[in-house]
């Protein structure tokens, strides 16, 4: 909400449609809202609220890697943040999917596939999923 780009979950409990719509209107001024069942709130919190810290950790790790590759930390952070903005913009297009976007930038025998495979060997996807699931326990 601090930067007008929040993800707020609304759990209507004994609320009529007009009330829910009014609440959505308020929160949509601060980002995006989504009406969900109460049973899904812990998972939604893991994805959004905890997800902020996970995204920040990715940025921090990428900046550290950029420094190891010879960039100043401020330059590496700028590169990482602009790259993430581009990735988000691609994924927000209708019909876009992470795998199809990854395929567009991954050439056979290229740098991207080597990096992706190293991250997977280190448990990247598994650690993200495990972290999310740990939040819901």
C-alpha positions as CSV (number, residue, x, y, z in Angstrom):
1,X,0.0,0.0,0.0
2,X,2.9,2.3,0.7
3,X,3.6,2.7,-3.0
4,X,0.0,2.1,-4.3
5,X,0.7,-1.4,-5.5
6,X,-0.8,-3.7,-2.9
7,X,-2.6,-7.0,-3.1
8,X,-5.4,-7.0,-0.6
9,X,-7.7,-10.0,0.1
10,X,-11.3,-9.5,1.1
11,X,-13.1,-12.3,2.9
12,X,-16.8,-11.5,3.0
13,X,-18.4,-12.9,6.1
14,X,-22.2,-12.3,6.1
15,X,-21.7,-9.3,3.7
16,X,-24.0,-8.4,0.9
17,X,-22.7,-7.8,-2.6
18,X,-22.9,-4.0,-2.3
19,X,-20.8,-4.0,0.9
20,X,-18.2,-6.2,-0.7
21,X,-18.1,-4.0,-3.8
22,X,-17.7,-0.9,-1.6
23,X,-14.8,-2.4,0.3
24,X,-13.2,-3.5,-3.0
25,X,-13.5,0.0,-4.3
26,X,-11.6,1.4,-1.3
27,X,-8.8,-1.1,-1.5
28,X,-8.5,-0.9,-5.3
29,X,-7.4,2.7,-4.8
30,X,-4.3,1.3,-3.0
31,X,-3.5,-1.5,-5.5
32,X,-5.6,-4.6,-6.3
33,X,-8.1,-6.5,-4.2
34,X,-9.4,-10.0,-4.6
35,X,-12.4,-11.6,-2.9
36,X,-11.5,-15.0,-1.6
37,X,-12.9,-17.7,0.7
38,X,-11.7,-17.5,4.3
39,X,-10.1,-21.0,3.9
40,X,-7.7,-19.6,1.3
41,X,-6.6,-16.6,3.4
42,X,-3.4,-18.3,4.8
43,X,-2.3,-19.3,1.3
44,X,-3.0,-15.9,-0.1
45,X,-1.1,-14.3,2.8
46,X,1.9,-16.6,2.0
47,X,1.9,-15.6,-1.6
48,X,1.4,-11.8,-1.2
49,X,2.5,-10.7,2.3
50,X,5.4,-13.1,2.7
51,X,6.0,-13.0,-1.0
52,X,7.3,-9.4,-0.7
53,X,10.2,-10.6,1.5
54,X,10.9,-13.5,-0.8
55,X,11.0,-11.1,-3.8
56,X,13.4,-8.8,-1.9
57,X,15.6,-11.8,-1.0
58,X,15.8,-12.6,-4.7
59,X,16.8,-9.0,-5.5
60,X,19.4,-9.0,-2.7
61,X,20.9,-12.3,-4.0
62,X,20.9,-11.0,-7.6
63,X,22.6,-7.8,-6.6
64,X,25.2,-9.8,-4.6
65,X,25.8,-11.9,-7.7
66,X,26.1,-8.7,-9.8
67,X,28.8,-7.4,-7.5
68,X,30.7,-10.7,-7.9
69,X,30.4,-10.2,-11.7
70,X,32.0,-6.8,-11.4
71,X,29.2,-4.3,-11.1
72,X,28.8,-1.7,-8.3
73,X,25.9,-2.7,-6.0
74,X,23.9,0.3,-7.1
75,X,24.3,-0.6,-10.8
76,X,23.5,-4.3,-10.1
77,X,20.3,-3.2,-8.3
78,X,19.2,-1.0,-11.1
79,X,19.8,-3.8,-13.6
80,X,17.8,-6.3,-11.5
81,X,14.9,-3.9,-10.8
82,X,14.5,-3.0,-14.4
83,X,14.7,-6.6,-15.4
84,X,12.0,-7.5,-12.9
85,X,9.8,-4.6,-14.1
86,X,10.1,-6.0,-17.6
87,X,9.3,-9.6,-16.4
88,X,6.2,-8.3,-14.6
89,X,5.0,-6.4,-17.7
90,X,5.4,-9.5,-19.8
91,X,3.5,-11.7,-17.4
92,X,0.7,-9.2,-17.0
93,X,-0.2,-9.4,-20.7
94,X,-3.3,-11.5,-21.4
95,X,-2.4,-15.2,-22.1
96,X,1.1,-14.9,-20.9
97,X,2.6,-17.7,-18.8
98,X,6.0,-17.9,-17.1
99,X,7.2,-20.9,-19.0
100,X,6.4,-19.5,-22.4
101,X,8.2,-16.3,-21.5
102,X,11.2,-18.2,-20.2
103,X,11.2,-20.2,-23.4
104,X,11.5,-17.0,-25.4
105,X,14.8,-16.0,-23.8
106,X,16.3,-19.5,-23.4
107,X,18.4,-20.6,-26.4
108,X,19.7,-24.1,-26.8
109,X,23.1,-24.4,-25.1
110,X,22.9,-20.8,-24.0
111,X,23.7,-18.9,-20.9
112,X,20.1,-18.8,-19.6
113,X,19.5,-22.5,-19.6
114,X,22.9,-23.1,-17.8
115,X,21.9,-20.6,-15.1
116,X,18.4,-22.0,-14.8
117,X,19.7,-25.5,-14.4
118,X,22.2,-24.5,-11.8
119,X,19.4,-22.8,-9.8
120,X,17.3,-25.9,-10.1
121,X,20.1,-28.1,-9.0
122,X,20.4,-25.9,-5.9
123,X,16.7,-26.4,-5.3
124,X,15.4,-23.0,-6.4
125,X,11.8,-24.0,-7.2
126,X,11.6,-26.5,-4.4
127,X,12.8,-24.0,-1.9
128,X,10.2,-21.4,-3.0
129,X,7.4,-23.9,-2.8
130,X,8.6,-25.2,0.6
131,X,8.9,-21.6,1.9
132,X,5.3,-20.9,0.9
133,X,4.0,-24.1,2.4
134,X,5.9,-23.4,5.7
135,X,4.0,-20.1,6.0
136,X,0.7,-21.9,5.9
137,X,1.5,-24.5,8.5
